[in-house]
Amino acid sequence: MTSILMVSGSIFSNKPVNAEPVDRFWCVLDGNQQLPPNITSAHGFIGLKFTEDSSKLVYNINVNDIDNITGVYLYSGGNNNQNGTMILDLLEEAKEVRSDNINIMKVNQYDVEGTVAIGGVTAEDLQGKLKGKSLKELRQLMMDGGVYVDVQTKEFPHGEIKGDEFIPIDRIFPDISDFHWN
C-alpha cells in the first residue's frame, strides 16, 4: 500500500516538466456540441499547426456525411462557446496545396466526405476580437478553451457541427526528457 501511494504521489507531483510549447491541436466536430444539440450524422475534425515562432498557422478540415456547406468559421468567446465573434473564415483562407497525395473535395450541393479545406493564415488574417493581435494570442485563447469551430450548412445556418475542445497533440504522451533515468 505504501509503494502505491509513493508512486501516485510522484505521478501527480507539481514538479516542472521539460515540455516544449505545444504547436499542434486536434478538435472533433459533431452535432452534439451545438447548443441545442443537432440531430445529424455529420462529423469531422480539424487539425491545426502553428509554426515554431507562431507567425503562421496551417489547418486541415475533414468532414463526413454533410452537404451544402456555406461556411467554416473559427470563433472566439461567447457564452458556453456559443454566439462568439468570428475570428477566421476558414473556407476563405483555404489555399491550393502543392501535393499529389492530398485529395481536397470541392464544397458544393452534394454530400461532402473528406478534406474540405486546407489553409494557412498569418496574424493579418485575424478578424473580430483578435484583429491586430498575434497568432500567439490565438494559440493561448485556444489552450484556454475560448475558441470553437463551426461548420454551417443550408439546413443548419447557425452551425451543423461544432468543436470547442482543442486537444494539444504534441503532449498526448510524455517525452523521453520528462523522465529521470537511473
Secondary structure, DSSP 8 states (H G I E B T S, - for coil): -HHHHHHHHHHT-----------EEEEEEEGGGSSS------EEEEEEEE-TTSS-EEEEEEEEEEE-EEEEEEEE--BTTBS-EEEEETTTTB-----SS--B---SSSEEEEEEEEEEE-GGG--GGGTTS-HHHHHHHHHTT-EEEEEEESS-TT-SEEE---EEGGGSS--GGGS---
